[in-house]
Amino acid sequence: MDIADIASPEYLEVDTDTRLGKVRAIFEEENPKGIIVTDDGEFAGVIGERTLLQSHVEDNAKASALIKRSRNSPVPQIDRTEDIRSVARYLVEGGTKVAPVFENDELWGIVTEDLILEAVLDSLSALTVGDVYTEEVVSVEDDDGVGKAINLLREHGISRLPVVNNEGELVGVVTTHDIADVAVRRMDKLTTGDRAGEIDRVLDIPVYDIMNTPVQTTNIEESLRDAVERMLKHDYAGLPVTEPDDDRILVGIIAKTDVLRTLSLTEEDHLDVQVTNIHLLDNLSRQSIREDIEAVADKYQRMQVLHAHVRFHEHKEKLRGTPLIQCKIRLRTNKGQLAGTGEGYGASSAFHVALDKLERNVIERKGIKRDQIMKGHVLRKLGEL
């Protein structure tokens, strides 16, 4: 299936000179997945709500302030003849929910993660949530401030956080849209002179006051089709994954991005590796990343790596012009999911710190397994006695 079958010629557009205050108002009123930015009618970039929320740019700044990275490392520009698998990979690796679609070098429309998922919905019946979900969950406590939630969303490049109480039970979900909504509503009531102090007050608001509850959840036994259908129907970016018999016990999360990542898997002989924010790679290549991960996996023959996802995130801090980068490596294996996270100046440094952490986690997992086997032997011996 070509993207021409599902791409939409309808999209929201602003000029590079548009004030960010107006852009924020558009997100508030229209709730789009992204807004196309043009410069004298020519495509210049895309602004997503998460990018807008996580930026520190004032309302009086122009839209061009948030698309500088797109000019240096453009948002994937997709031809209408591209296949769905390739476009799903573009969205995952570009860390975006929307991408421009071109025909004869002219902007024709857009494709979004929702349009792709709607098109492939029926084919997802063969999979369960357990085949796709992520075990590693980033969550926030209900009495934490909105400021902490924003930092977690920014650090991990996500758009929603499960909210837990002090006993670790799932009690709600907070999203970038929830935070943007409360910030806009409170700011609109104030004069310019009062806004500086109000920003601090917004950051101190308990997450409990703005979270969504009750929570829509799923479990590893649910059909992937049914879970995605609910996400699309209610416009959720993801769903918390809980124990089948207790929806208060959080065991993972499934996001639309996880489903797109599954759609984009290849059948090549070598390990399939997906890299999010690929524009941050300096002297690293996808091939070198794959070879290094394969080298770790090859040390432990019983662990078969089915898929690897590597995500880079750039912090503002720099050392001699080189940005501080966070790298997270996540492996889906026949022994479960494994991850390693590291930071360093430049992508190469961050990746190798994360790789070292990943290998230590693999060794630790093997040690736990060995302890469990030994415990089983001891119990059997005791049973014989």
PyMOL commands that set and color helices and strands:
alter all, ss='L'
color gray80, all
select helices_A, chain A and resi 3-5+20-30+49-54+63-66+68-72+84-94+113-126+129-131+146-156+176-188+192-203+207-209+224-234+256-263+278-280+286-298+347-384
alter helices_A, ss='H'
color red, helices_A
select strands_A, chain A and resi 13-15+35-39+42-47+78-79+98-103+106-112+140-141+160-164+170-175+238-243+246-255+273-276+305-319+322-333+336-345
alter strands_A, ss='S'
color yellow, strands_A
deselect
rebuild
show_as cartoon
